[in-house]
Amino acid sequence: MSERLTIAGKLFSSRLFTGTGKFPNSNVMQKALIESGTELSTMALKRVEVNNPEDNILKPIVDAGINLLPNTSGAKNAREAIFAAQLAREALGTNWLKLEIHPDPKYLMPDPIETLKAAEELVRQGFIVLPYCHADPVLCKHLEEVGCAAVMPLGAPIGSNKGIASRDFLEIIIDQARVPVVVDAGIGAPSHAAFAMEMGADAVLVNTAIAAARNPIAMATAFKLAVQSGRLAYENGLAPVNTQAVASSPLTAFLD
Amino acid sequence: MTFTDEWEKLNWDDVKLSIYSKTTKDVERALNKPKRDLEDFKALISPAAESYLEKMAQESARLTRQRFGHTIGFYIPLYLSNLCANACTYCGFSMENRIKRKTLNQDEIAQEITAIKAMNFDSVLLVTGEHETKVGMDYFRQTLPQIKQSFNYLAMEVQPLEQKEYAELKTLGLDAVMVYQETYHPSTYAEHHLRGNKMDFEYRLETPDRLAKAGVDKIGIGALIGLEEWRTDCFFVAAHLDYLERRYWQTRYSISFPRLRPCEGALQPKSIMSDKQLVQLICAHRLLNSEVELSLSTRESAHFRDNVLPLGITSISAASKTQPGGYANDEQELEQFSINDERSALSVASAVQARGFEPVWKDWEREFQSIEAAQYEK
């Protein structure tokens, strides 16, 4: 059994966080999320009818006992994101928030400046802020310093399924971070998720790769196993990579 | 700088010749590239690509699922007025047509809203003819706030306005504007726009620039397919989008594909586009641009819409009435054009679900913008 993850005092047995977009219907979504074992699932506030108890995104998640992580997708600046956050807290009764601000609707790149501004203000207002951001080590330290409960740097452009394209920068972020690091966006295959976990990421967030799979429910299981496997490997110390055979005549033998 | 500057660099006949000179080799090269450009788009809409349609459709479907997943957005047009001071050869609202004219008042709008909300829609497209005095800014100032109370996403398809007018309407809840050039061929444009403000080709051509500068969230462009040789006109649409995306990177874009069909007693298309060619065009747009929204209206038949759904389309209208007051009280003599897919919203939604897609009714939260609007007023 792997170590449990703690974010803002909350314990998680599953290190696989999930999204709720792009599924063919709410029934498939619910089954996939249950299969994945996820305990935290994010949903776009703009997509849900917060006052409708039958909402086809909220209800299946609440019924399955999964924690809600509302997100501010659609917000183009700090002001809109803060407003969306307040609305989410009021309507959904949670102060957990995935902060995402992308002024660019084509590539959906997170805005580092507005994200930092909004994060600082939202922490001040008592939110548990998990910001989606670039794999920028300096930005991640700033986000940590203003009080974010975790950082969520991207592996690759959102929805691209390209995997851990930002590997070198994620390694620095993981090395420096004093809050959990959740690799968000770009994870397209279970092997990518396993790789992120082997690197020492505390969790991964996966949406498109599960929702747009031919069989989302089975794919959710594949991701669950990959995340468990990657974490187990990380905790038990991967054997080092050798590019050549170990020298048979040690160079320092003459000292013996 | 506006799109007019770019448009002037493109010679219609050269573009046309270049499209028709594309070979199967060009098509194969375009298909095998990971990132495509406007030259590839020409190859993909060319006659040479017709035999590659299945391959294009497969790739288009794959790209669309990756970006948009298994979802289809639903919207509905709300016709507010059929009053019009333009004479356009293809339009039922043309001032020269002797039809009953009607502009909805607030009570009538309220009745339409009630009827539309009963069908579950949350995204509405307001449509009017062009009549500056009776259906101009004053009318929009009165009606937008009323309508926005019931819909999270509000789009308009009305006469082109000034940048400051768009900025003002944005504070009243405007999210998107559809403005189709009809044709990018200036003399053909002149043949079909005989009287009224719409005769001004350039003012219309520059409307997306004004919209983007005003900060409107989404801009829809397109050509009325059939007025001119469709391949060339549709290339201009792609070139227009390419220009807009590079210049106004914070705006969302959508493309629509209204096509004129051969029809007794109405304007005959100069260039007829077959179903197969429309599919080719939809796929070519998706292969060029995996992020753009592609929309298909009820001008197309139920059979065509259901089958084309997985290939690249991201939003559809349903249960549309093209006459003012048509949802609460169906009087067909007022309509702009007759629709082809007459199914109810519920039955279109069921057809969408049957194909493995989730109908998306709500995809925006109007509360997001209220602060911004308030700040604008300061």
Interface residues (C-beta under 8 A of the other chain):
Chain A: G21 K22 F23 P24 N25 S26 L45 K46 R47 V48 E49 N56 G74 A75 K76 R79 E80 F83 A84 L87 P103 D104 P105 K106 Y107 G159 S160 N161 T208 A211 A212
Chain B: R65 Q66 R67 F68 G69 H70 T71 N152 E245 W249 Q250 T251 R252 E291 Q353 G356 F357 E358 V360 K362 D363 W364 E365 E367 F368 Q369 S370 I371 E372 Q375
